Amino acid sequence: MKRYPLTYNPILDYYEKIEAGEEIVGDKVCKWYKKLAHDVEHPGYYHYEPKRGNHIIEFAENFCRHSKGKLGGQLVTLELWEKAWLAATFGFVDGDGVRKYTLSVLIVAKKNGKSLLASIVGLYLLIGDGEAGPEVYAVATKRDQAKIIWTEAKRMVRKSEVLLKRIKPLINELSSEDYNCGTFKPLASDSDTLDGLNVHGCLMDELHQWKHGRPLFDIMVDGTVGREQPLVLVTTTAGTVREDIYDEIYDDARTATNALFDENAYLDEHSLYIVYELDKRSEWTDPNCWAKANPGLGTIKNLTSFKALIEKVKNKPELLKNTLCKQFNIPETSQEAWLTFEQLNNENKFDVAELKPRYGIGGADLSSTTDLTAACVMFCVPNDKTIYFLHMYWIPEDLVEKKVKEDKVPYDKWIEQGYMRTCPGNKIHAGVVTEWFREVQDELDIYLFKVGYDAWSATYWVQEMKNQFGDILTPVIQGKKTLSDPMKNLGADLDKKLINYNNNPVTKWCLANTAKDEDRNGNIQPVKTSKATRRIDGTAAMLDAYTVYYNNIDEYLSMV
């Protein structure tokens, strides 16, 4: 029997190798293991319990066998990256021994052994987790998909004498009735048995293939509320089904990663996201970057075959789309992330009183009456290449509590910190934007040169602004023809840290939520990412102001 000492910690081992450059990973994986390693060494309400972290690894390597291929029949030997993920998922507990993570997501390229890992977890949740009467489900929108993990688990049981003593393989169920009264079943969304589940473990494989997947996801998560330490496990690659549950989970992963070391951001501490992917699309031709999306390359995944595939794709561009998606986890869509977090992140702050700007350019995104509304004023000062932005946001007062709870966005914290204001009732009144611009002018002594706004904005607000400030409003038509060049230049300035938005967390959140829609000629415009709760209003207001600046740069700078 293989046993690991309590001094063994695959999380720390893995992060040390990442730091040393011995393990090549992308930015998201590096950030998560930095956080996990910190949590191991600096325990708080939750702490890392080596015995719990090692137990799932020992279960896998002592009782689970490969069911097919050249390793068929042999005991599983986990790689360090696999051990680290399993240990992170199962090893963090509170003072009562209750697991921290109830959602664990692994996004990894094709043929890196994710289904094997999910099968091991399913069997562990069935008989190794100390749960009485566990219900474990392998779930998908189609039954054939749902049976992939479950079938692999069934084969493992049949190849292991130890597992066979505790688990009975039936036609559509793995039963541990005689051991701990548990069941492990495949389940699809067309099943008539979705209601009334008491879920201890839910395995969701290949989310990228799910269509209309949100209802199934929510039903299964709701089914875990009766358990003390349930686990929803997601294993998937990227895919071509857009605007569905995969995009939402990926968006959550990106947002959570950005929030790991940001005190002002919301972080769901019960969710773990490990995303193996290229940091840039262009890295697909660089062998030194392949492991970022393929941690099992050269061991689990055949390196020679992979090299041959890449060479083939280089000569057949029509294969690139599928290869980027399946082999490197680059979602194939016209809507790509506009900027990386490193490009948009700027923690520099400024004091308006010290800078003493004289003239600024406004931008406004009124959105709809119930959504977030954003406004900004950008300005320059003499002998300084930096472009400074002040932002303000508004949300209906009656919706704050609901949106904090449902959207998991810290609107309440941002309101307390002064980055956001509320409007009475359940609607946004555009007059608050006018009042804020007047406040900027009267209290900060920044006079508005021009104000850029969406040409579709409410006529009454436009007239109100004209009555207050004169003929300074400049409509900005929303589309690639108008926005492409300003957006590219704004992105470049953000990347060079020439844009200082006073480390406003709402603005940073909006920038991180912004995707780009690109046509065949390379023209771009901003679009929301897949999740409706991820707002880009701050970006829209900023871009409206920057577009006016871009089109009037000489005249404006002559006034500074």
C-alpha positions, 0 to 999 in steps of 0.5 A: 500500500502506498502511503504519503507522509504528513509532510508531503504537500503536492501544492507546495511542491508544484508551486515551487516547480512553477516558480523555478520554471520547471513546470510551465503553466499559464498565468491563471494556473500560476496565480491560483497555486500562488494563492493556494500555497499562501493559504497552506502556509498562512491558515485562517478560518480554513486550513490545509489538512495533509491527511485529507489532501493525501487521502484522495491521492492514496485512494487513486494510486492504491485502488484505481486502475487504467481500463484501456490502452498500453497501461490497461490494468495497471494502477494509476500513478498520478502526476504532480499537477494532478496531485496538486489539484486533487489535494487542493480540492479535498485538503482545505477544511475548516475547524470541524473538518468540513471541506472548503471547496464545493466547486472545483473546475479543471479546464485542460486541453484534450487527451490530458486525462481529465476523464480519468481524474473525474472517474477517480473522484466519483468513486472516491466520493462514493466510498472514500469520503466518509459520507453516509448514503452518498448520491454521486452523479455523472451529469450532462445534457445528453445521456451518452455524454453523461455515461463517459465518466461513469463508464470509465469508473465502472471499468475501474471497479471491475479491474480492482478487487478492492473496489469490487468488494465495496461497489457492485457494477449494475447496468445503469448504476454503481451501488455501494448499498452493502458498504455505505448505502451509496449510488453512482449514476449517469444522469442527463437533463432529459431524465425525469428524475432530476427533482428531489436529488440529495447530491453529495457529488456531481461530475460535469464533463465536457461543458463545452458541448452542453447546450441550454446547460444552465438549468441542469447546472443549477438543478444539480447545484441546488440538489447539494444543499442537504449535504454538509460537504458536497462537491461539484466537479467540472472537467472540460476543454474549450469548445465551439458552443458559445454563449452557454454554460461553458462561457459562464463558468470560464467567465467566473474562472477569469473573474475569480482569478483576477480577484485573488489578490484584490481586496476590493473584489468579490471572491467566492471562497468555495470555488476553485478554478484551475485553467490550463490554457495558452496566455496568447493565441500566438503561442501555439507555434512555440513548443515552450508554451505547449505545456501551458494547456497540456500539463500531461504532454510527453507522459499522458499525451503523446508528444510525437503525435502532438508535434506531428499534428502541429506541423500538419496544422501549419500547412493547413490553416483550415485546421487551426480553428479546431486545433486552437480550441481543442489542443490549446483551450482557446475558445473559438469565437469572434468575441475574444477578451480585449485585454489581459488582466496584466494589460488593464491593471494599473494600481497607481492613484492620483490626487486631483488637487495636486494635479490641478487639471483645467479642462476635461472630456466627459463620457457617459453610458446611461445604459437602461433604466434598471442597469448600471449607469457610468460616467467619467471625466478624463483629463491631461496635465502639462508635461505629463503623458498620463491620461487620467480618468475619474469614474462614477457609477450608479445603481438603483437602491432597491436592487442593490441587495438582490444584485449583490446576492444573485450576481455575486458582485460587491456593489454594497462594498463599492457604494460604501467606498464611494465608487458607486452611488444609489438612486432612489427606487428601482430605476436610474434617473439620467439627471444624476449624471448631469449632477455629477458632471456639475459636481466635477466642475464646481468642486474639482474645478475641471471644466468640460471641453466636450462630453462623448455619449452614445448617440442613442441616449435619451433625448431629454438627458441630452437637452438637460446637459445642453441647458447646463453646459452649453453645446459641448455634447458630442454623439459617439456612434456605437460601431466598428467604424467609429470605435475601432481605432480609438479602442485599439489606441485606448488598449495600447495606452492601458497596456503601457500604463498611460491610463490612470483610472485611480485604481477604481475597482469598478472600472477595473472590473468593467475593463476585465469584463470587456470582450472585443468583436472583430471583423475580417478586416481587423476592426473591433468594437467592445461587447460584453462577455457571455455573462449578463451580470458582468457589466462593461458600462465603465468601459463604454463611458471611458471609450466614449470620452477617449473617442472624443479625445482621439478625434480632437486631440490637438485642440484639446491638448492646446488647452491643457 
